Amino acid sequence: MDHTDLYINGAWIKTDTRFDVINPATEKVLASVASAEIAHADAALDAAETAMADWAKRTPRERSEVLRKAWELMTARLDHFAHLITLENGKAGNDARGEATYAAEFFRWFAEEAVRADGMITHAPASGARIMVQHKPAGLAVLITPWNYPAAMGTRKIAPALAAGCGVIIKPASETPLTMLALMPLLEEAGVPPGLVNVLPSKRTGALVDHMLHDPRVRVVSFTGSTGVGRTLLKGAADQVLKPAMELGGNAPVLVFEDADMDVAIEGTMLAKMRNLGEACTAANRIYVHEAIAKDFTARLTAAMSALKVGDGTDPSVDVGPLVNAATRDKVAEFVADAVAKGAKIECGGKVPDGTGYFYPPTVLSNVPESADCVTDEIFGPVAAIQSFTDQEDVIARANNTEYGLVAYVFSGDFKRALQVCERLDYGMVGLNRGLVSDPAAPFGGTKQSGLGREGGHEGMLEFMETQYISASW
């Protein structure tokens, strides 16, 4: 592996305590990684504070050029990052390269946004004073990233933070810290000054993060992960009244109406379900199909899922790699067993294969009842749970009947009806006749228990900025 130590103030720091990163396809140790302690967090905060003092003074164009260079360098090394993602996360090669490409794009997008933190000057209607509004760097940011997108969830936070003028400390997931560590030499080469970006892998995540959230220099906490952990972080952030950017869990419904183009609906559902093996908060979780086309849809989706090749993601012919760990695989198996016990039918897959690796086959379940656990909880695996509907009002109500509100998908040939349905879905994002919503140029985020704030788009940079208003007379 390229690097396995802590990255603080532009230097690689060894530690006495380390932890193993496991290759989920082979169950073998991939690397031994340094585990950060409280003292390392303090050192990283000191370094970020010093580096930010200079970085925040740089012109937006200077910051933009560094981010642009980072995009160029990462784009030139996509295969390297894709291979590393596959080794520690398990996703198949094409999927991993797609993530690496997506991750690099955040550097390009926020290189362009860095020069667009527009303010304004107006007259106060009553007093006649000038109202001057500008955006300033909020302060140090703690970034906590998940294991399912070890590159993209990091760059989606690092790029806007640097564009805004902030210094950052990153706590990557313990399952997948290697990709983020490998990114640091690239940022150095791009011109990111020492100390501005620090990476602290650790097995003591709770204590380490809580300590940083209670340091008065930290002003932003950005987290991608489960709603349960997000709630805990929000409680800690409340003590310092930090700016929270929370991208939390999902329970994405797919609504396939009787007038949908079947080819588009199958292709979109496969993408929404199987991107990253279903280990995504945006993954299709509940698939509602109009009863007039349910039989045909189920047969075609089953054929598409059955055709996917399962195996080690380093094999170019493989479509579906392993899940990230045994616990994730076992939870998926439990969801399937629960649904079948309650009346669902297995159309394909549905059984943990023998042998090494945390594999679970692409699975289609039909006639899934509302009482099944996979209807109320995130499956986070390659299982498509199909339900039927007859009434538009009923399916909208069923789709909205969840504490989550991240993303929904709608397939219909009637564009007017489809837009009306989209507007009534209580979700931060909707994919209309497509199974992919993630885009660096769009504000990614949800409603209800799926989070606060937005990542990507212009809004993503503003999460790391404070709005200042000056009342002036002259």
Secondary structure, 3 states (H helix, E strand, C coil): CCCCCEEECCEEECCCCEEEEEECCCCEEEEEEECCCHHHHHHHHHHHHHHHHHHCCCCHHHHHHHHHHHHHHHHHCHHHHHHHHHHHHCCCHHHHHHHHHHHHHHHHHHHHHCCCCCCEEEECCCCCCEEEEEEEECCEEEEECCCCCCCHHHHHHHHHHHHHCCCEEEECCCCCCHHHHHHHHHHHHHCCCCCCEEECCCCCHHHHHHHHHCCCCEEEEEEECCHHHHHHHHHHHHCCCCEEEEECCCCEEEEECCCCCHHHHHHHHHHHHHHHHHCCCCCEEEEEEECCCHHHHHHHHHHHHHCCCECCCCCCCCCECCCCCHHHHHHHHHHHHHHHHCCCEEEECCCCCCCCCCCCCCEEEECCCCCCHHHHCCCCCCEEEEEEECCHHHHHHHHHCCCEECEEEEECCCHHHHHHHHHHCCCCEEEECCCCCCCCCCCECCEECCEECCECCCHHHHCCEEEEEEEECC
